[in-house]
Amino acid sequence: MGKPRLLVVEDDADIANMLKIYFSGMEYEVDVASRGSAALEKTRSVLPHLIVLDIMLPDIDGYEVCRALRTNTRTSHIPVIFLTQKDERSDKLQGLELGADDYITKPFDIEELKLRVQGAIRRSERESLTDPRSGLPAGRLIEEQLRRIIRQDDWSLIDMRVSNFDGFRDVYGFVAGDDVLRFTAMLLNEVVDGMGTTKDFIGHAGGDNFILITNYERADAIRDKIKARFAEEVQTHYNFMDRQQGYILVPKGDSAPVKTGFMTLSTGSISPKQQSFADIREITEMAAEARRLDAAATA
C-alpha cells in the first residue's frame, strides 16, 4: 500500500509543523489545515486515512468539523482523534458523542499520539472499513450502504472498473498501480463534490473496482463526466514514449509482448427505477453485468 495519509487540523503553526515533520519522518503523507473550513475542503478532494483535529480553531470549532464529517456519507468513516487543551469530562463526552475515535490532551506525548494514530488506522483496515490504498470505504461499509438503499427507490448504483489495469501494473509496477487507484479515488471525489450531494457514497470494492451510489436523476451526467475525465487524465500515468505511440507492450512470459491500449473506466448503472432487486447480491451481480457489457462494447 502507499503511505497512510494524515490531515492535521491545528491553528498553532509550531504544533502543526512539529506533527508534520514527525509523521512525515514515520512515512506518513501529512497535510495541514489551520482552519476548520479548510479541513472540510481538503477532505472533499483527497480522503485522509485519519484526521488529528484540534477543538479550538479560529473559524468553526473541532466539534462542528467532526459533525460535518459524520453527516457526510463520503467522510463519515474517517477516524478522528481530537487534540485539545480541554480536559473536562463533558468536553470529552461531547467529542465522543459526535463520533470521534479518540481524544488526547495538550501537552501530549508524541509517542502516545503515534500509537493512537497507528491503532485507529489498523482498526479501520482490520474491520474492512477502508481500503488502505485509496482510503475509500470498503467491505462492511459498502454492504451497509447496499442494505440501506435496497429499501429505497430513488437511487442509481454505478459499478466501475479500470480496464487494462493489470497490463499497466505489469509494465509500470505495483507502486504506479497504487497511484492509479489513488488518482481514481480523487477523481471520483472531485466529480461527486461538484455534481452530487453529501448523501452520495463512493466505495472501493477491491482491486481496480469502485462503486458510486447517487441520486437517479444525476447518475448519467456524473457517470459521463467521470468516464471522460478518467480517459483524459489517466494518460499522465504513462511515460512520454507510450503516450506518443498510444499503447504499451505487456510482457507475456516466453511469448511476444502484447500490444495493450491505455486504461479506461468501464461502468455499469442500475436503479430500482428500471428493475427490481430481491437482495443485495442481485444489486452487485446486475451492476457488474452492466459494467461487463460496457467494457465489451468499448473493447
Secondary structure, DSSP 8 states (H G I E B T S, - for coil): ----EEEEE-S-HHHHHHHHHHHHHTT-EEEEESSHHHHHHHHHHS--SEEEEES--SSS-HHHHHHHHHHSTTTTTS-EEEEES---HHHHHHHHHTT-SEEEESS--HHHHHHHHHHHHHHHHHTT-B-TTT--B-HHHHHHHHHHHTT-SSEEEEEEEEETHHHHHHHH-HHHHHHHHHHHHHHHHHHHHHHS-TT-EEEEEETTEEEEEEEHHHHHHHHHHHHHHHHHHGGGGS-HHHHHHT-EEEEETTEEEEEE---EEEEEEE-TTT---SSHHHHHHHHHHHHHHHHHHH-
